[in-house]
Amino acid sequence: MDVKEFLKGLPAFEHLEDEDLNRVVKLARVRKVKSGEMVDVQGEPAAKFYIMVSGRLGVVLGLDFGVARKSYMVTSVGPGQMFAWSGMVGNPFYTAGGKTLADSTLLEFEVPELEKEFEEDPRLGFIVMRAVAKTIASRLRHMQLQLVQQYALRESVE
């Protein structure tokens, strides 16, 4: 797999100079994951960050209601999308988990290595973190719409 060509095809990275792209590529590790495997686990140290190359992943949120613990798939992630960004925004632990819904290929990054690279080149850090922020904003909007739909359905029945 040509990691550089893949990243160049993503909006977050398409305007990076070759030198900058090469710095990101050297930190990426290609990881293959079988369907049904957990990639990151809610509550564990948020040491890695991922970009989905192929396949599909469900973002799973576990909730403890005191008498029962239940997990919910709150969204899914496909090719070109980022996930497990908790460590990138300063959370020491993953706030949700990720379970593959199909055999998948991921780009895996160690958060401390990315942070070191961003400290050396704040412009590169700004570009990548803006992409992470857009991902977070998109997920928040998606969840807001889900909540509104649920309330609208409940109101239409009452």
N, C-alpha and C positions, 0 to 999 in steps of 0.2 A: 504494500500500500504506500502511495506517495502522500505522506502527511502534509507536506508543504502545499501540494496542489489542492488537497482537500480543504485546508484552512483558507487558501486564497479564494475558494468558492463560497465562503461564508461572509455575509455582510459585515460581521464584526472585524474581520481580518483582511478584507479585500483591498483596503487602501494602505496597508502596511508596506513599507519598503522591504526589499529582499533581506536586508541585514536584520531588520526587526523580526521578520517572519522566521528567519533562521534561528534567532534566539528563542522563540517560542517552540519551534519544532524540536530543538535539542532537548527540551524539557518534557516533551510528550512521549508517552509510552503507549503503544497499541496493545489493547487488552481484549481478548475474546471471552465472552461470557455465554454460557448455555441458558436457555429459557428456564425461568423459575428460580434463578439464583439471585440472592441479595447482593447488590453492589456496595451500597452504604447502608448503615443501620442507625435508625433514630437513637440518639443518646450516646453513641460512640464518638470518640474524638474525630473532629472534622479535619482530617489531615490531607484529604484528596479532593480534587475537583475534576469533573468529567465533561467531555463533549461527546455526544452520541454520533457515531459514524454510520452505523446501520443497525437495524432492528428496532425494538420498541421497549420502553421501560415504564413501569407504573410507579408514580410517586406515592408512597404509602405513609399515612399518618396514624400512629398508634395513640389511642386515648385510654386513660385509666379512669373508670367511673367509680372507683372504690371497691365495688363488688365484682366488677368484670372489666377486663381489658379487651378492647376491640380495635381492629385495624381497618382503615378506610383508604381506598385508592382515590386520591383527590385530583389527580391529573395524570396524563401520560406524556412521555418525551420521545421524540423521533429524531431522525437523522438531522444533524446540524445544530441541535439544541443542547444547551448547557444544563447540568444538574449537579447536585451536591455542592452548592456554592456557599454553604454555611461558613466554612473556614475562610473563604475569600472576603467575607464581610465582618469578620471578627468574632463569630460565634465559635466557642471552643468545641461544641458538640453538634452533630447533625440534628437538625430540627425535624427531619422526616427521613424516611428511608427510600431506597430505590430497588425494585424487584423487576428483573427482566421478564417481559411478556413474550419474547421470542429470542432465538439465538441472536446475539448482538456483538458488535465491535465498537469499542470505546477508545477515546483518547483519554489517558489518565495523566494527571499532573499532581505533583506533590506541592501542596500549598506553600510550605516554607521556601521551596525553590522558586516558585513564582514571585513570592514577596521579595525575595532577594533581588531577583531580576528587575522588579518594579522599582525598588529603591535605587538601583543603579541607573535606571532609565524611567523616570516618572512619566514621561510622555507615553511610553509603551504601557505602563500601568494604567494610565488614564484611559487609553483606548480599550484595553481589555475590561477594566472595571466598568466603563460605560456600557459595554455589551452585557456584563453581568447585571447591572442595574436595569437595563431594558428587559432582561429575562425575568427579573423579580417583578417589575412593574406589570409585565404581561401576565404572569401567573396570578398576581393580586387581582388584576382586572377580571381574569377568568373566574376566579373564586367569588368575586363580588357579583358577577352575573349569575353564577350558580345559586348564590344566596337569594338574589332577587327573584329568580325563577321559582325557588321553593316557597318563598313568601307569597308570590303571586298565585301559585297553585293552591296554597292553603286558603288564601282569601277568596278565591273563586269557588271553593267548596263550601265555605261557611256562609 
